[in-house]
Every structure is written in C-alpha cells, then in structure tokens.
C-alpha cells in the first residue's frame, strides 16, 4: 500500500541544469543504462550523483540558494514485496525486496526506486 511522504526539511540537493547544446549522454546506474537529455539536471543528493528530467525537476524542486534545491512536493511510496524494476524517464532502475518504490505523482506515474536505508533517512510520512 502506498503512502504519502515529504522530504525532510534538512535534506537538499546540489544541482546544475545541463542547458547546453548537447545530445545528452548515457551512464550506468541502478543496474541499467540511464539517459540524460538537454536541459535535464545533474544532481548530487547526499553524495549520490544522477540526473533528473527537466520537467520533473521543475515540478518538484525549488531553489533555496543558488545551486541548492529542496523538494517541495510530496511523493507516494511503498516497500517492494519482491525484487523487480521500474522504468523511469531516464531509464530502468532495479530494486530489491524491502527497497522503496516512489512516485512523484499520486497516480503512480513518474516513478523511481531507492534503498530502504536511503529512503528512511530522507523522507517522513506526510500526515
């Protein structure tokens, strides 16, 4: 069962938009190939680097100081009952039983996954 969560107030990311004339690039993360596109965001989230789709970033983050952003929208998440994968805007991401499957949208779209340890350190129930 999915529940609504908010990112903890003290959790932020460092981000820069790739607003360059580029075809983007591919990289390997979360057990599969990921694709970054022009105008996507390259982020550092507590030491973990990855990209976020430009449209998703615009909908879910706000700048607190130049280069520093906080997530200002809730996520819907549930613990995985089995190993599997989800397709994200960047590629495929694999998860293990007990990890969390998250969605930026209440309808379950715009999803991704993360380890239970990471999720529980970053998010809290949104009552």
C-alpha positions in Angstrom: 0.0 0.0 0.0 1.4 3.4 -1.0 1.6 6.3 1.5 2.3 10.0 1.0 5.7 11.2 2.2 7.6 14.5 2.3 11.3 15.0 2.1 12.7 16.0 5.4 13.2 19.8 5.8 17.0 19.5 6.3 17.5 17.4 3.1 18.6 19.2 0.0 20.4 18.6 -3.3 23.1 20.4 -5.2 22.0 20.7 -8.9 23.0 22.3 -12.2 20.9 22.3 -15.3 22.5 21.0 -18.5 21.3 23.8 -20.6 24.0 23.3 -23.2 23.8 22.4 -26.9 24.2 18.7 -26.4 22.7 15.4 -27.4 22.8 14.4 -23.8 24.7 11.4 -22.5 24.2 7.9 -21.2 25.5 6.4 -17.9 25.2 3.3 -15.9 23.3 3.4 -12.6 20.7 1.4 -10.6 21.6 -1.7 -12.6 20.9 -0.3 -16.0 21.7 2.3 -18.6 20.3 5.8 -17.9 19.9 8.6 -20.5 20.3 12.3 -19.8 18.8 14.9 -22.2 19.5 18.5 -22.9 18.1 20.7 -20.1 17.9 17.8 -17.6 19.5 18.4 -14.2 22.7 16.8 -12.9 22.4 16.5 -9.1 24.3 15.5 -6.0 22.0 14.1 -3.4 23.9 13.3 -0.2 26.9 12.2 -2.2 25.0 10.2 -4.9 25.1 11.7 -8.4 22.4 11.2 -11.1 20.2 13.2 -13.4 16.6 14.3 -13.2 14.3 15.0 -16.1 13.9 18.8 -16.7 10.1 18.7 -16.5 10.1 16.6 -13.3 12.7 18.9 -11.7 10.7 22.0 -12.5 7.5 20.4 -10.9 9.1 19.1 -7.8 12.1 21.2 -6.7 12.6 24.9 -5.7 15.8 26.8 -5.3 16.8 27.8 -1.7 20.1 29.4 -2.7 22.0 29.3 -6.0 22.8 25.7 -6.8 20.9 24.3 -3.8 17.4 22.9 -4.1 14.8 21.3 -1.9 12.0 19.0 -2.9 8.7 20.9 -2.4 6.2 18.3 -3.4 5.2 15.0 -1.8 5.9 11.5 -3.1 3.9 8.4 -2.8 5.9 5.3 -1.8 5.6 1.7 -0.8 8.0 -1.0 0.2 8.8 -3.6 -2.5 7.4 -7.0 -1.8 9.8 -8.6 -4.3 12.8 -7.8 -6.5 12.0 -6.0 -9.7 12.5 -2.9 -11.8 10.7 0.3 -12.8 11.0 2.3 -15.9 11.8 6.0 -15.2 12.2 9.0 -17.5 16.0 8.3 -17.5 15.9 4.5 -18.0 15.3 1.4 -16.0 16.0 1.1 -12.3 16.3 -2.1 -10.3 15.1 -2.6 -6.7 15.3 -5.4 -4.2 12.7 -6.7 -1.7 12.4 -4.1 1.1 13.5 -1.1 -1.1 11.0 1.6 -1.7 9.2 2.3 -5.0 8.3 6.0 -5.2 6.2 8.1 -7.5 6.2 11.9 -7.9 2.5 11.7 -8.9 -0.3 10.3 -6.9 -1.5 8.2 -9.8 1.8 6.2 -9.7 3.5 7.7 -12.7 6.9 9.3 -12.8 8.3 6.6 -10.6 11.7 5.6 -9.3 13.2 3.4 -6.5 15.7 3.7 -3.7 17.1 1.6 -0.9 15.2 1.5 2.4 18.1 3.0 4.3 18.3 6.0 1.9 14.6 6.5 1.8 14.1 6.4 5.5 16.9 8.9 6.1 15.4 11.4 3.6 11.6 11.1 3.9 8.9 11.1 6.6 5.2 10.4 6.5 3.2 13.4 5.3 0.2 13.5 7.7 
